[in-house]
Amino acid sequence: MKEGPDIAQIAALIGDPARANMLTSLMGGRALTATELAAAGGITLQTASAHLAKLEAGGLLSQRKQGRHRYFTLADDGVGKLLESMMGFAASRGHLRHQPGPKEPALRKARICYDHLAGDYGVRMLDSLVSQGAIAAIDEALSLTNKGEAQLKSIGIDVGGLRSSRRPLCRSCLDWSERRAHLAGSLGKALLFNFLEAGWARRTANSRSIQFTPEGERRFMALFPIER
């Protein structure tokens, strides 16, 4: 008898193309209905329901009911981290599903990775925070410095409240398109929420990409300067 975690079960759940498409469609952080997930998976609603039951039983999805509707989300940020890491690994090995079009550059520029900023802008933000001494990086371990705490408080981030959360404050997440790290954890989530609330950026319909306004982009670049 083999002992230890059963990675084969998780791999089998994610490995089905329809289930993989449904899971990645939830990386935008929004809850979706079974009908919407069926469309994402390119399958019938009946087939999607069977897949969703398996994903929920496997601990990858959670659902909530609102009125007559059921909405599905990734079970937690650990699932989002796993999926983003797998996408980065697949890209690094040349396993790409290339679908050219206007969405691809937008996704590579700035997108939502479960609940934080990813893409070129996400990597830039982390690089800038590290170069400014706001975040200390030792290998993949990240920690917010006193300087960083003061800097983030100045733009309205409640660092004290974030520290009281059970979720890690700063976490490194491998970016599939840049193949470098961007900032996750409760701080990454708070920063993205701050940008959206301030009107610097907005979600794009039916996509994980987010679009910065000209003024939002100017402020973002000023807040996170970096030499490349």
Secondary structure, 3 states (H helix, E strand, C coil): CCCCCCHHHHHHHHHCHHHHHHHHHHHHCCCEEHHHHHHHHCCCHHHHHHHHHHHHHCCCEEEEEECCEEEEEECCHHHHHHHHHHHHHHHHCCCCCCCCCCHHHHHHHCEEECCEEEHHHHHHHHHHHHHCCCEEEECCEEEECHHHHHHHHCCCCCHHHHHCCCCCCCEEEECCCCCCEEEEHHHHHHHHHHHHHCCCEEECCCCCEEEECHHHHHHHHHHCCCCC
